[in-house]
Amino acid sequence: MSTYFCEKDAKNLIQLNKKLISYHNNNNKANSAKLCKESPKEQMDHSNMNRSELLQKCSSMGIKNCSSKNKSELIALINAKQTSHESVSTNNTSTDTTERKYTFIEVCSGGGGLSSGLIKSGFTPVLLNDIDGDCCKTLKRNHANANVVCGSMDKIDYSQYVNKIDLLTGGVPCQSFSQAGLRKGLDDPRGDLMMKFIEILNIINPKTFMIENVKGLITHDEGNTIKKIIEELNKNDLYNVSYKCLDASKYDVPQKRERVFIVGVLKSLNRNFNFPVESDTKKVLKDVLYNVPTSNGAKYSEEKKELFKLIPQGGCWVNLSETLQKQYLGNSYNSGGGKRGILYRLSMEKPSLTLLCTPSQKQTERCHPLEERPLTVREYARIQTFDDSYEFIGSLNSQYKQIGNAVPVELAKSMGKSILEVL
Ligand SMILES: C[S@@+](CC[C@H](N)C(=O)[O-])C[C@H]1O[C@@H](n2cnc3c(N)ncnc32)[C@H](O)[C@@H]1O
């Protein structure tokens, strides 16, 4: 008899469970994501989350090696972690609540795109550095607890950090490798900063390092420059070094922006580094260009405004009449190349083209999709995925430069999470 009741109870429970699951499946994603956070029993159903969401949750729970797992393995790991967490908190047996701090030093921090993303991923800055006064003020304003050292990176005394740091990073200046720049490479004083970074690396001996640079670094001098840098990094045979060019638009950033990341992990850690997995979805401008806080912005001349009135979203100078094209381009009308950056109007339905240090130049326009004007400072910051609360100090030009130079915060966060997995 009692067996009969148990079976019946079990059947009822299964049916109730099925109803609950189908209720959650019929609700929208946001709703189920919210439920996942709030109710311990409902936390067990992660089947509505896509792999990218699961990866994020997995990493944020401090689970190691998330990126190598498939969807069902991720769900199993998350559930196991939640169960153990719940049982610890219900039994109240947890004794050690001290969280391990993962520290980083960043040189050439600029306005703080890379550092903001690393902080969001779980790292703590112990030293941020830049040679530019405005950048230092911006860093101090937004990272009140960090030690911001203003000056050249090679003039800092790093002795107190030897063997104590989890990550040394820096986006050492890139003009000498960029496609648009002089491409003098390591012989240029700015390229030489790359060698200075390696000297600092050899002094500090951090557990990991990450160098960020422009895509042109890979092809510079037919690949010899990157080869030389990797050789230098491998000289002491201490680190496993790998590099990859990542497009920010594949990491929740509404902007096409390709950057090279060189990552090294101490061989003694015996861990494999995996670059972050690309997101399943792509962000476009309509996802971020709404309710943007008011801010200053550059202006167009009346002549340029009239031209942009003739150009649709995603269009450029080619949308003008031949007469206007010749009038605007002058001698460059007959020069080769697509010149698509000229009089380019962004599209709400696409990611932005790469934002530059200035929002408006004759050869590189990124006109607002719906209005005849350049993007404002806060729109620039949104596209670079800075929080609206992140403040930039300095003149209008300086603010645009700090934002245009930055590693998009979300891309930096993805890199930070991948590095944390080996620590
Ligand atoms: C590409 S930006 C870095 C952007 C930064 N990674 C971010 O995400 O915001 C390069 C920075 O290097 C700084 N810089 C140039 N030479 C330097 C030096 N010798 N020491 C420290 N910083 C330097 C520049 O002022 C500039 O802000």
Ligand as a Chemical Component Dictionary entry (heavy atoms), coordinates in Angstrom:
data_LIG
# 
_chem_comp.id                   LIG 
_chem_comp.type                 NON-POLYMER 
_chem_comp.pdbx_formal_charge   0 
_chem_comp.three_letter_code    LIG 
# 
loop_
_chem_comp_atom.comp_id 
_chem_comp_atom.atom_id 
_chem_comp_atom.alt_atom_id 
_chem_comp_atom.type_symbol 
_chem_comp_atom.charge 
_chem_comp_atom.model_Cartn_x 
_chem_comp_atom.model_Cartn_y 
_chem_comp_atom.model_Cartn_z 
_chem_comp_atom.pdbx_ordinal 
LIG C1  C1  C 0  46.525 52.272 -27.056 1  
LIG S1  S1  S 1  46.608 53.276 -25.650 2  
LIG C2  C2  C 0  46.149 52.136 -24.387 3  
LIG C3  C3  C 0  44.696 51.952 -24.238 4  
LIG C4  C4  C 0  44.310 51.063 -23.075 5  
LIG N1  N1  N 0  44.836 49.733 -23.233 6  
LIG C5  C5  C 0  42.811 50.981 -22.893 7  
LIG O1  O1  O 0  42.227 49.904 -23.045 8  
LIG O2  O2  O -1 42.190 52.014 -22.582 9  
LIG C6  C6  C 0  48.298 53.480 -25.372 10 
LIG C7  C7  C 0  48.652 54.365 -24.189 11 
LIG O3  O3  O 0  50.058 54.297 -23.967 12 
LIG C8  C8  C 0  50.444 55.514 -23.346 13 
LIG N2  N2  N 0  51.919 55.615 -23.400 14 
LIG C9  C9  C 0  52.706 55.948 -24.452 15 
LIG N3  N3  N 0  53.996 55.887 -24.112 16 
LIG C10 C10 C 0  54.034 55.508 -22.803 17 
LIG C11 C11 C 0  55.085 55.271 -21.871 18 
LIG N4  N4  N 0  56.359 55.402 -22.217 19 
LIG N5  N5  N 0  54.775 54.904 -20.623 20 
LIG C12 C12 C 0  53.469 54.767 -20.251 21 
LIG N6  N6  N 0  52.433 54.989 -21.084 22 
LIG C13 C13 C 0  52.717 55.350 -22.351 23 
LIG C14 C14 C 0  49.674 56.547 -24.146 24 
LIG O4  O4  O 0  49.541 57.760 -23.407 25 
LIG C15 C15 C 0  48.341 55.833 -24.393 26 
LIG O5  O5  O 0  47.375 56.241 -23.442 27 
# 
loop_
_chem_comp_bond.comp_id 
_chem_comp_bond.atom_id_1 
_chem_comp_bond.atom_id_2 
_chem_comp_bond.value_order 
_chem_comp_bond.pdbx_ordinal 
LIG C1  S1  SING 1  
LIG S1  C2  SING 2  
LIG S1  C6  SING 3  
LIG C2  C3  SING 4  
LIG C3  C4  SING 5  
LIG C4  N1  SING 6  
LIG C4  C5  SING 7  
LIG C5  O1  DOUB 8  
LIG C5  O2  SING 9  
LIG C6  C7  SING 10 
LIG C7  O3  SING 11 
LIG C7  C15 SING 12 
LIG O3  C8  SING 13 
LIG C8  N2  SING 14 
LIG C8  C14 SING 15 
LIG N2  C9  SING 16 
LIG N2  C13 SING 17 
LIG C9  N3  DOUB 18 
LIG N3  C10 SING 19 
LIG C10 C11 SING 20 
LIG C10 C13 DOUB 21 
LIG C11 N4  SING 22 
LIG C11 N5  DOUB 23 
LIG N5  C12 SING 24 
LIG C12 N6  DOUB 25 
LIG N6  C13 SING 26 
LIG C14 O4  SING 27 
LIG C14 C15 SING 28 
LIG C15 O5  SING 29 
# 
